[in-house]
């Protein structure tokens, strides 16, 4: 129990530090934000030549309440992240694996003001572009191949999207982040934020 208490205290301090860094303006000078999503698989255990889901795949309240959803690849959790111009995490949210990218990112984008938002084709939606314009933001998102009406995007700005890809590669070096072992969504999200704090600390 003492070990669990120490871990919870460390997570609480880490989350407080991340909030303090953003509040004190360490994003100053970075007018670009990058958003994307990644699916995190749930672990499976092998018993007697067949596969059975781990105990955590049936949490109280249902899988959807803990951001677990079924996709073609099995049970997955979608992590939607928003990073600033240097590739450091600003906000993150979890959603079931089958959730549409625009819906998953909505809690992250509703407070953005006067920034350039760069996203991949999964975020190509007129609703998202109009919402960003209403908030004084410009969305740089390449159009899907089957799109009927043209949509603006700048190739030079879009090349900078590798910064959020680099962010995901950095946090995935931690086994507990690369594969979700936690039953509760809040636990998994908190460990993800703790891993992101290391990126902030290296910038000092």
HULINSUL-V595318 format. One record per helix or strand of 2 or more residues. SS is the DSSP state (@ for helix, = for strand). FROM is the first residue (numbers start at 1). LEN is the number of residues. If there is no record, write none. Layout:
[[SS,FROM,LEN] [SS,FROM,LEN]]
//
This chain:
[[@,2,22] [=,32,11] [=,44,4] [=,50,4] [@,55,3] [@,64,3] [=,69,3] [=,74,10] [=,89,8] [@,101,9] [=,116,4] [@,121,3] [@,126,9] [=,138,4] [@,155,17] [@,175,4] [@,185,17]]
//
